[in-house]
Amino acid sequence: MDVIGRMRWSIAEGYIPSQSCSSDRTLESHETACILNACEKDAHVEVMIFFANRDPVGPYRVTVPAQRTLHLRFNDLKDPQTIPRDTDYSSVFKSDVPIVIQHTRLDSRRAEIALLSTTAYSEN
């Protein structure tokens, strides 16, 4: 397979609601970076989180195995610190091999659940 993707990505929009309509993980409000690694080598990815009124946090480090996908929930990031809820943020991803990133948010604060999904911005 031909290599696809880019090595730098950003998601300018980020927000994790603190409330959900259910305690079931599948219906928990969350933000996700869906990362595709179509390469034949593992992708070592660093994520930096940026805020409006505080210093950036990171890098968070994740590995996406070769020819696999990872749906990385921002809610699950803990090291170096948890991403605060009800706070606007942006994210920048840097990988050592080309990857593709799609951003998804599930906002389940109300029974009328909202889902947003878009491809992130990329450049080499």
N, C-alpha and C positions, 0 to 999 in steps of 0.2 A: 504494500500500500504506500502511496505517496504521502509524505509528511504534510500535515495540515495544521494550521493554527499559528499563533504568535507567542512571543516570549514575555510580553508585558501587556497587562490588561488593567482596566480600572472600571469600577462601578461607582458613579458619582452619587447615587442615591442609596441610602441605607437607613433603616429604622426598624427596630424590633419592639413591637408593642409589649407592654408588661402584662396585658390581660389576654385571655383566650376564652372561648365559649365552652371549652371542655378541658379536662385534665389529661385526656388521651393524647399521647405524643403525636399521632397522625393529624390531630386538629389543633395542636398548639401553634400559636402565632410564631412565625419564624421567617428568617431570611436565609436563603441558600445560594451558594455559588456552585453551579453544576459544572464540573471540570472534566473535560474529555482529553485523554492522552492517547492519541492514535499512534504514537511513536513506538519503536521497538525497545526503548530505554525508559526506565522509571523517570517520572517528572518530580523534581524536588522544587517545591513551590514555597515562596515566602510571601506573607500577606501583611501589609501595613494598614492600619486603620487611622483615619484622619477625622478630627472633630472641628466644630466651629469655634469653641472657646477653651480648648485644652490642647496639650501637646499630643502628637501622634503616639500610637501604641503599636508595638510589634518589634521584630517580626514574629508572626505566628508561622510555624513551619508544618507543612503537610507533604506527604508523598502520595502521588497517584501512580500506581503500578503501570507498567507498559501495557498498552492496548486495553486500558480499563477506563472506567469513569468513577468519579467520586462526587457525591452530593454532599458538600460541606456546609453544614448548618452553622451560621455565625453564632447562634445561640450556644453551640457546644464548645466554642473556642474559650479556653481557660488560661493558657500560658502564652504570654506573660500576665494577662489579666482578663477577666470576663468583660465582654462588651456590654456597656450599660443599656438598660431598657429605656424606652421612651426618649431616646436621644438620637438626633440626626448624626449620621456619619457617612464617610466615603471610604472606599477600599482600593488599594493598588496591589496587584499580583505580579510577581516576578518569578519566572520558571527557567530552569536550565535547558529545557527542550520545548519545542512548540506545543501549545495546548489551546483548547477552545473553552471559553467560559460563557455560561448563560446565567443570568441573575433571576431568581424567583423569590417572591414574598407571598406568604399566606398570612392574611390578617383575619383572625377569627374572633375579634373582640365582640362581634355580634353574631347572631344566628345566620344572618345573610353574609356568608363568608366571601371575602374578596381575595382573588388570586391575581398577581401581576407577574409577568415574565418578559424579559428582554435580553438580547445579546449585549454583553459588555463592550466597552470601547477597547480597541487594541492597537498596538504598534510594536514594531521590533526594536 
